[in-house]
Amino acid sequence: VGLVGFPSVGKSTLLTKLTGTKSEVAAYEFTTLTCIPGTINYKGAKIQLLDLPGIIEGAKDGKGRGRQIIGTARTCNTILI
């Protein structure tokens, strides 16, 4: 499951609360610079959550780390926006 969204919307906080994985949280944008994986156990199944860096307008054109984020998100079975 890929967590995709704008910078500073709570993706890292959600990952930390659900999985216990330490993903840096701060009061400024672009705290997460690389994909941070975490795992949750649900009814005997292990589900991997990916905290992706914030996506910004122009990402499809390569702005920021847009192409890298979109490429990683495309490999996910589910995307949570």
N, C-alpha and C positions, 0 to 999 in steps of 0.2 A: 504494500500500500504506500503510494507516494504522497507526501504532504506538500501540496503546491499552493503558493499564495504570495501576496505582496510582502515586502519586508516588514517586520515588527507587527505581525498579526497573531502570534501565539503558536506557531508551528513547533518551535523548540520546547515551549512549555508543555504543550500537549504530548509530545514524544516523551519528555521526562516524567510526566504524571502517569502515563499509560504503561511505560516500559521500565522506568527506573534508570534509564540510560542518561548519563550526564551530557546534556547539550547546552553549550554556553548561552546564557540569556543576559541581555544588557539593554540599557535604555537608549541605544542608538541602532540605526539601520545596518544591515549586512553583518550581523554578528556571526551568522553561519556562512562560512565561505566554501565548505565542501559538504558532500552528502554525509549525514550522520545516521547510521543504521541502529535500530532497536528491535527487540523481539517481544511479543506479547503471547501468552498462552491463553487460548480461548477454546473451551470444551475439548481439550486434548489436542488441539491443533496449534502449531506454532505459526504465528503470522508476523512477517517482517514489516516494520514501518520504516520509511526513509524520510528523514527531515532534510528537505532540499533547500538550498539557498533561496532567498527571496527573488521573485521574478518581477521584472519591471517592463514598462511599455517599451517596445522596440526589441524585445528579447529574440523574436524570430529573425531579426536582422543582425543578431550578434551583440546587441548592446548588453553591457554587464557580462554575466556568465550565461546569458540566455540560451545559446545553442547547447551548452553543456547540460543545463538544467532540463531543457526540453528533451534532449537525447536520453537522459536518465529517466525522466518521467515516462517516456514512450516504452521503456522496458517493464514498467510496472503493470500488474494485472488490474489494479484498481488505483484511481487517483482521487484523493480527497482534497477538494479546493476550499 
